[in-house]
Amino acid sequence: LLLDTPGAGDGQVRLLDIAPGGMMLHTDHPFAPGDALEIELPEAGTVDAVIVWRRMTLYGCRFAKPISQATLAALQLRAEPQAPPV
């Protein structure tokens, strides 16, 4: 997941959830609601999004246009398996 946002620098961003209309991110970068992002996604290329909410280091983003099911499937194929909770 690559983000392009002016002044963001090189920070770690973790994609926690994604749907056709938006996504939830975790990052230490101090984004604010209303900030615009460009996200590079497989099958979709560069996608425009805006931060709509923030809770500490969690951010909710809305895509300018919904992404396709093909993009969601490509992201699932690239996702790293998570260990089940103990």
N, CA, C and O atoms as CSV, one atom per row, in Angstrom:
chain,resi,resn,atom,element,x,y,z
A,1,LEU,N,N,0.854,-1.173,0.000
A,1,LEU,CA,C,0.000,0.000,0.000
A,1,LEU,C,C,0.890,1.224,0.000
A,1,LEU,O,O,1.670,1.424,0.931
A,2,LEU,N,N,0.787,2.035,-1.019
A,2,LEU,CA,C,1.568,3.258,-1.107
A,2,LEU,C,C,0.656,4.466,-0.992
A,2,LEU,O,O,-0.357,4.557,-1.684
A,3,LEU,N,N,1.019,5.393,-0.116
A,3,LEU,CA,C,0.266,6.628,0.038
A,3,LEU,C,C,1.089,7.782,-0.483
A,3,LEU,O,O,2.300,7.830,-0.270
A,4,ASP,N,N,0.451,8.703,-1.158
A,4,ASP,CA,C,1.110,9.920,-1.604
A,4,ASP,C,C,0.325,11.092,-1.059
A,4,ASP,O,O,-0.797,11.358,-1.490
A,5,THR,N,N,0.919,11.787,-0.113
A,5,THR,CA,C,0.281,12.944,0.470
A,5,THR,C,C,1.350,13.980,0.770
A,5,THR,O,O,2.369,13.638,1.369
A,6,PRO,N,N,1.157,15.226,0.379
A,6,PRO,CA,C,2.183,16.252,0.581
A,6,PRO,C,C,2.607,16.366,2.039
A,6,PRO,O,O,1.766,16.473,2.932
A,7,GLY,N,N,3.926,16.344,2.276
A,7,GLY,CA,C,4.462,16.531,3.613
A,7,GLY,C,C,4.371,15.324,4.522
A,7,GLY,O,O,4.744,15.417,5.691
A,8,ALA,N,N,3.886,14.188,4.024
A,8,ALA,CA,C,3.719,13.018,4.892
A,8,ALA,C,C,5.040,12.329,5.180
A,8,ALA,O,O,5.179,11.671,6.211
A,9,GLY,N,N,6.012,12.467,4.290
A,9,GLY,CA,C,7.278,11.798,4.505
A,9,GLY,C,C,7.134,10.300,4.357
A,9,GLY,O,O,6.143,9.810,3.814
A,10,ASP,N,N,8.134,9.570,4.846
A,10,ASP,CA,C,8.118,8.120,4.764
A,10,ASP,C,C,7.678,7.545,6.100
A,10,ASP,O,O,8.503,7.364,6.996
A,11,GLY,N,N,6.415,7.261,6.242
A,11,GLY,CA,C,5.912,6.685,7.473
A,11,GLY,C,C,5.312,5.325,7.218
A,11,GLY,O,O,4.952,4.994,6.089
A,12,GLN,N,N,5.207,4.542,8.268
A,12,GLN,CA,C,4.573,3.234,8.167
A,12,GLN,C,C,3.062,3.419,8.151
A,12,GLN,O,O,2.502,4.147,8.970
A,13,VAL,N,N,2.421,2.756,7.216
A,13,VAL,CA,C,0.968,2.763,7.116
A,13,VAL,C,C,0.527,1.317,7.004
A,13,VAL,O,O,1.052,0.566,6.183
A,14,ARG,N,N,-0.429,0.927,7.820
A,14,ARG,CA,C,-0.948,-0.441,7.776
A,14,ARG,C,C,-2.428,-0.392,7.419
A,14,ARG,O,O,-3.216,0.297,8.067
A,15,LEU,N,N,-2.786,-1.125,6.390
A,15,LEU,CA,C,-4.179,-1.245,5.975
A,15,LEU,C,C,-4.858,-2.259,6.881
A,15,LEU,O,O,-4.445,-3.418,6.926
A,16,LEU,N,N,-5.898,-1.841,7.607
A,16,LEU,CA,C,-6.591,-2.738,8.534
A,16,LEU,C,C,-7.869,-3.315,7.949
A,16,LEU,O,O,-8.227,-4.455,8.243
A,17,ASP,N,N,-8.558,-2.536,7.124
A,17,ASP,CA,C,-9.816,-2.986,6.547
A,17,ASP,C,C,-10.058,-2.198,5.268
A,17,ASP,O,O,-9.655,-1.040,5.157
A,18,ILE,N,N,-10.722,-2.833,4.301
A,18,ILE,CA,C,-11.017,-2.152,3.049
A,18,ILE,C,C,-12.342,-2.658,2.517
A,18,ILE,O,O,-12.682,-3.833,2.656
A,19,ALA,N,N,-13.080,-1.755,1.909
A,19,ALA,CA,C,-14.375,-2.052,1.302
A,19,ALA,C,C,-14.453,-1.221,0.020
A,19,ALA,O,O,-13.604,-0.357,-0.202
A,20,PRO,N,N,-15.442,-1.462,-0.813
A,20,PRO,CA,C,-15.525,-0.689,-2.056
A,20,PRO,C,C,-15.544,0.830,-1.848
A,20,PRO,O,O,-15.033,1.570,-2.689
A,21,GLY,N,N,-16.122,1.299,-0.745
A,21,GLY,CA,C,-16.245,2.740,-0.540
A,21,GLY,C,C,-15.160,3.397,0.283
A,21,GLY,O,O,-15.087,4.625,0.328
A,22,GLY,N,N,-14.302,2.605,0.944
A,22,GLY,CA,C,-13.285,3.224,1.777
A,22,GLY,C,C,-12.420,2.202,2.487
A,22,GLY,O,O,-12.481,1.006,2.203
A,23,MET,N,N,-11.605,2.698,3.426
A,23,MET,CA,C,-10.683,1.818,4.139
A,23,MET,C,C,-10.352,2.399,5.503
A,23,MET,O,O,-10.594,3.575,5.775
A,24,MET,N,N,-9.787,1.541,6.360
A,24,MET,CA,C,-9.299,1.969,7.667
A,24,MET,C,C,-7.797,1.714,7.713
A,24,MET,O,O,-7.323,0.634,7.361
A,25,LEU,N,N,-7.061,2.728,8.154
A,25,LEU,CA,C,-5.605,2.676,8.222
A,25,LEU,C,C,-5.126,2.848,9.655
A,25,LEU,O,O,-5.818,3.427,10.494
A,26,HIS,N,N,-3.925,2.334,9.921
A,26,HIS,CA,C,-3.218,2.607,11.168
A,26,HIS,C,C,-1.884,3.234,10.784
A,26,HIS,O,O,-1.138,2.675,9.981
A,27,THR,N,N,-1.590,4.388,11.355
A,27,THR,CA,C,-0.312,5.053,11.107
A,27,THR,C,C,-0.039,6.059,12.221
A,27,THR,O,O,-0.959,6.558,12.869
A,28,ASP,N,N,1.241,6.344,12.426
A,28,ASP,CA,C,1.629,7.374,13.398
A,28,ASP,C,C,1.635,8.762,12.780
A,28,ASP,O,O,1.779,9.754,13.494
A,29,HIS,N,N,1.481,8.849,11.463
A,29,HIS,CA,C,1.459,10.161,10.816
A,29,HIS,C,C,0.191,10.905,11.240
A,29,HIS,O,O,-0.894,10.323,11.222
A,30,PRO,N,N,0.308,12.176,11.621
A,30,PRO,CA,C,-0.864,12.913,12.116
A,30,PRO,C,C,-1.749,13.483,11.002
A,30,PRO,O,O,-1.759,14.693,10.776
A,31,PHE,N,N,-2.490,12.616,10.310
A,31,PHE,CA,C,-3.470,13.088,9.345
A,31,PHE,C,C,-4.633,13.723,10.093
A,31,PHE,O,O,-4.812,13.493,11.289
A,32,ALA,N,N,-5.421,14.520,9.385
A,32,ALA,CA,C,-6.607,15.147,9.967
A,32,ALA,C,C,-7.786,14.916,9.031
A,32,ALA,O,O,-7.604,14.776,7.822
A,33,PRO,N,N,-8.995,14.876,9.587
A,33,PRO,CA,C,-10.165,14.773,8.718
A,33,PRO,C,C,-10.139,15.876,7.655
A,33,PRO,O,O,-9.881,17.045,7.945
A,34,GLY,N,N,-10.412,15.466,6.425
A,34,GLY,CA,C,-10.360,16.393,5.295
A,34,GLY,C,C,-9.090,16.292,4.480
A,34,GLY,O,O,-9.048,16.769,3.346
A,35,ASP,N,N,-8.032,15.670,5.041
A,35,ASP,CA,C,-6.783,15.506,4.297
A,35,ASP,C,C,-7.011,14.584,3.104
A,35,ASP,O,O,-7.685,13.561,3.223
A,36,ALA,N,N,-6.449,14.950,1.956
A,36,ALA,CA,C,-6.559,14.150,0.735
A,36,ALA,C,C,-5.375,13.207,0.628
A,36,ALA,O,O,-4.256,13.558,1.003
A,37,LEU,N,N,-5.624,12.004,0.112
A,37,LEU,CA,C,-4.603,10.988,-0.085
A,37,LEU,C,C,-4.702,10.431,-1.496
A,37,LEU,O,O,-5.772,10.441,-2.106
A,38,GLU,N,N,-3.587,9.948,-2.004
A,38,GLU,CA,C,-3.571,9.135,-3.210
A,38,GLU,C,C,-2.998,7.790,-2.806
A,38,GLU,O,O,-1.909,7.719,-2.237
A,39,ILE,N,N,-3.728,6.723,-3.098
A,39,ILE,CA,C,-3.336,5.380,-2.701
A,39,ILE,C,C,-3.124,4.544,-3.946
A,39,ILE,O,O,-3.959,4.553,-4.851
A,40,GLU,N,N,-2.012,3.821,-4.000
A,40,GLU,CA,C,-1.721,2.921,-5.117
A,40,GLU,C,C,-2.240,1.536,-4.740
A,40,GLU,O,O,-1.745,0.915,-3.800
A,41,LEU,N,N,-3.243,1.058,-5.481
A,41,LEU,CA,C,-3.852,-0.237,-5.208
A,41,LEU,C,C,-3.726,-1.147,-6.425
A,41,LEU,O,O,-3.801,-0.676,-7.560
A,42,PRO,N,N,-3.532,-2.468,-6.194
A,42,PRO,CA,C,-3.463,-3.399,-7.328
A,42,PRO,C,C,-4.782,-3.408,-8.084
A,42,PRO,O,O,-5.852,-3.285,-7.489
A,43,GLU,N,N,-4.697,-3.554,-9.388
A,43,GLU,CA,C,-5.859,-3.594,-10.279
A,43,GLU,C,C,-6.554,-2.248,-10.438
A,43,GLU,O,O,-7.363,-2.090,-11.352
A,44,ALA,N,N,-6.266,-1.271,-9.575
A,44,ALA,CA,C,-6.962,0.016,-9.639
A,44,ALA,C,C,-6.021,1.165,-9.966
A,44,ALA,O,O,-6.464,2.208,-10.445
A,45,GLY,N,N,-4.716,0.987,-9.713
A,45,GLY,CA,C,-3.775,2.084,-9.902
A,45,GLY,C,C,-3.917,3.087,-8.773
A,45,GLY,O,O,-4.137,2.707,-7.623
A,46,THR,N,N,-3.791,4.361,-9.096
A,46,THR,CA,C,-3.880,5.422,-8.095
A,46,THR,C,C,-5.338,5.759,-7.819
A,46,THR,O,O,-6.113,6.030,-8.737
A,47,VAL,N,N,-5.698,5.738,-6.543
A,47,VAL,CA,C,-7.065,5.991,-6.104
A,47,VAL,C,C,-7.045,7.196,-5.171
A,47,VAL,O,O,-6.220,7.265,-4.260
A,48,ASP,N,N,-7.948,8.141,-5.395
A,48,ASP,CA,C,-8.077,9.308,-4.517
A,48,ASP,C,C,-8.971,8.974,-3.328
A,48,ASP,O,O,-9.989,8.297,-3.472
A,49,ALA,N,N,-8.578,9.459,-2.155
A,49,ALA,CA,C,-9.361,9.240,-0.941
A,49,ALA,C,C,-9.234,10.465,-0.045
A,49,ALA,O,O,-8.359,11.307,-0.241
A,50,VAL,N,N,-10.110,10.547,0.927
A,50,VAL,CA,C,-10.061,11.632,1.907
A,50,VAL,C,C,-10.259,11.020,3.293
A,50,VAL,O,O,-11.040,10.085,3.468
A,51,ILE,N,N,-9.537,11.564,4.275
A,51,ILE,CA,C,-9.700,11.143,5.671
A,51,ILE,C,C,-11.029,11.698,6.161
A,51,ILE,O,O,-11.285,12.898,6.058
A,52,VAL,N,N,-11.888,10.806,6.704
A,52,VAL,CA,C,-13.186,11.268,7.206
A,52,VAL,C,C,-13.295,11.192,8.727
A,52,VAL,O,O,-14.129,11.878,9.319
A,53,TRP,N,N,-12.466,10.369,9.367
A,53,TRP,CA,C,-12.453,10.340,10.820
A,53,TRP,C,C,-11.088,9.876,11.329
A,53,TRP,O,O,-10.302,9.266,10.604
A,54,ARG,N,N,-10.836,10.190,12.609
A,54,ARG,CA,C,-9.578,9.791,13.254
A,54,ARG,C,C,-9.859,9.426,14.693
A,54,ARG,O,O,-10.614,10.109,15.385
A,55,ARG,N,N,-9.240,8.335,15.142
A,55,ARG,CA,C,-9.233,7.941,16.552
A,55,ARG,C,C,-7.819,7.505,16.887
A,55,ARG,O,O,-7.396,6.403,16.539
A,56,MET,N,N,-7.095,8.378,17.564
A,56,MET,CA,C,-5.692,8.137,17.912
A,56,MET,C,C,-4.885,7.876,16.630
A,56,MET,O,O,-4.663,8.801,15.849
A,57,THR,N,N,-4.446,6.637,16.407
A,57,THR,CA,C,-3.643,6.311,15.220
A,57,THR,C,C,-4.447,5.538,14.169
A,57,THR,O,O,-3.872,4.972,13.240
A,58,LEU,N,N,-5.772,5.514,14.315
A,58,LEU,CA,C,-6.651,4.875,13.334
A,58,LEU,C,C,-7.347,5.945,12.508
A,58,LEU,O,O,-7.760,6.979,13.034
A,59,TYR,N,N,-7.472,5.689,11.213
A,59,TYR,CA,C,-8.065,6.657,10.293
A,59,TYR,C,C,-9.049,5.975,9.364
A,59,TYR,O,O,-8.764,4.913,8.811
A,60,GLY,N,N,-10.202,6.587,9.196
A,60,GLY,CA,C,-11.181,6.126,8.225
A,60,GLY,C,C,-11.102,6.997,6.983
A,60,GLY,O,O,-11.098,8.225,7.078
A,61,CYS,N,N,-11.039,6.364,5.823
A,61,CYS,CA,C,-10.906,7.072,4.548
A,61,CYS,C,C,-12.053,6.699,3.624
A,61,CYS,O,O,-12.494,5.550,3.600
A,62,ARG,N,N,-12.530,7.674,2.865
A,62,ARG,CA,C,-13.545,7.428,1.849
A,62,ARG,C,C,-12.909,7.603,0.485
A,62,ARG,O,O,-12.225,8.597,0.239
A,63,PHE,N,N,-13.133,6.631,-0.415
A,63,PHE,CA,C,-12.628,6.741,-1.778
A,63,PHE,C,C,-13.484,7.726,-2.567
A,63,PHE,O,O,-14.694,7.818,-2.355
A,64,ALA,N,N,-12.842,8.469,-3.488
A,64,ALA,CA,C,-13.579,9.397,-4.352
A,64,ALA,C,C,-14.563,8.631,-5.229
A,64,ALA,O,O,-15.677,9.095,-5.473
A,65,LYS,N,N,-14.145,7.449,-5.705
A,65,LYS,CA,C,-15.006,6.547,-6.467
A,65,LYS,C,C,-14.814,5.149,-5.886
A,65,LYS,O,O,-13.689,4.776,-5.556
A,66,PRO,N,N,-15.886,4.367,-5.754
A,66,PRO,CA,C,-15.735,3.010,-5.202
A,66,PRO,C,C,-14.754,2.179,-6.023
A,66,PRO,O,O,-14.663,2.321,-7.242
A,67,ILE,N,N,-14.022,1.307,-5.328
A,67,ILE,CA,C,-13.101,0.401,-6.013
A,67,ILE,C,C,-13.841,-0.878,-6.396
A,67,ILE,O,O,-14.906,-1.176,-5.854
A,68,SER,N,N,-13.275,-1.619,-7.320
A,68,SER,CA,C,-13.928,-2.821,-7.856
A,68,SER,C,C,-13.704,-4.043,-6.974
A,68,SER,O,O,-12.834,-4.055,-6.103
A,69,GLN,N,N,-14.498,-5.054,-7.220
A,69,GLN,CA,C,-14.315,-6.341,-6.544
A,69,GLN,C,C,-12.977,-6.969,-6.932
A,69,GLN,O,O,-12.368,-7.671,-6.125
A,70,ALA,N,N,-12.512,-6.722,-8.167
A,70,ALA,CA,C,-11.212,-7.240,-8.603
A,70,ALA,C,C,-10.091,-6.659,-7.747
A,70,ALA,O,O,-9.154,-7.372,-7.387
A,71,THR,N,N,-10.179,-5.371,-7.417
A,71,THR,CA,C,-9.172,-4.743,-6.557
A,71,THR,C,C,-9.210,-5.352,-5.165
A,71,THR,O,O,-8.162,-5.644,-4.588
A,72,LEU,N,N,-10.409,-5.548,-4.615
A,72,LEU,CA,C,-10.527,-6.168,-3.289
A,72,LEU,C,C,-9.944,-7.576,-3.294
A,72,LEU,O,O,-9.244,-7.957,-2.356
A,73,ALA,N,N,-10.223,-8.348,-4.332
A,73,ALA,CA,C,-9.689,-9.712,-4.428
A,73,ALA,C,C,-8.164,-9.698,-4.529
A,73,ALA,O,O,-7.497,-10.522,-3.904
A,74,ALA,N,N,-7.608,-8.775,-5.307
A,74,ALA,CA,C,-6.158,-8.676,-5.449
A,74,ALA,C,C,-5.505,-8.336,-4.109
A,74,ALA,O,O,-4.442,-8.866,-3.787
A,75,LEU,N,N,-6.127,-7.465,-3.337
A,75,LEU,CA,C,-5.589,-7.122,-2.017
A,75,LEU,C,C,-5.641,-8.320,-1.075
A,75,LEU,O,O,-4.710,-8.543,-0.301
A,76,GLN,N,N,-6.718,-9.087,-1.135
A,76,GLN,CA,C,-6.821,-10.270,-0.277
A,76,GLN,C,C,-5.749,-11.297,-0.627
A,76,GLN,O,O,-5.202,-11.949,0.263
A,77,LEU,N,N,-5.445,-11.445,-1.910
A,77,LEU,CA,C,-4.414,-12.391,-2.324
A,77,LEU,C,C,-3.030,-11.972,-1.849
A,77,LEU,O,O,-2.173,-12.823,-1.610
A,78,ARG,N,N,-2.804,-10.670,-1.710
A,78,ARG,CA,C,-1.501,-10.151,-1.276
A,78,ARG,C,C,-1.381,-10.015,0.230
A,78,ARG,O,O,-0.285,-9.780,0.738
A,79,ALA,N,N,-2.473,-10.155,0.952
A,79,ALA,CA,C,-2.465,-9.946,2.406
A,79,ALA,C,C,-1.630,-11.024,3.088
A,79,ALA,O,O,-1.613,-12.182,2.671
A,80,GLU,N,N,-0.939,-10.611,4.147
A,80,GLU,CA,C,-0.157,-11.561,4.946
A,80,GLU,C,C,-1.105,-12.270,5.905
A,80,GLU,O,O,-1.942,-11.628,6.540
A,81,PRO,N,N,-0.979,-13.583,6.013
A,81,PRO,CA,C,-1.852,-14.317,6.945
A,81,PRO,C,C,-1.647,-13.828,8.376
A,81,PRO,O,O,-0.522,-13.546,8.789
A,82,GLN,N,N,-2.729,-13.733,9.118
A,82,GLN,CA,C,-2.678,-13.324,10.522
A,82,GLN,C,C,-2.874,-14.557,11.385
A,82,GLN,O,O,-3.711,-15.410,11.089
A,83,ALA,N,N,-2.100,-14.644,12.446
A,83,ALA,CA,C,-2.250,-15.765,13.386
A,83,ALA,C,C,-3.585,-15.617,14.128
A,83,ALA,O,O,-3.981,-14.503,14.472
A,84,PRO,N,N,-4.273,-16.726,14.372
A,84,PRO,CA,C,-5.523,-16.635,15.122
A,84,PRO,C,C,-5.262,-16.187,16.556
A,84,PRO,O,O,-4.208,-16.490,17.116
A,85,PRO,N,N,-6.216,-15.464,17.156
A,85,PRO,CA,C,-6.012,-15.033,18.539
A,85,PRO,C,C,-5.931,-16.225,19.470
A,85,PRO,O,O,-6.580,-17.248,19.247
A,86,VAL,N,N,-5.133,-16.086,20.510
A,86,VAL,CA,C,-4.932,-17.179,21.473
A,86,VAL,C,C,-5.878,-17.016,22.637
A,86,VAL,O,O,-5.870,-17.832,23.559
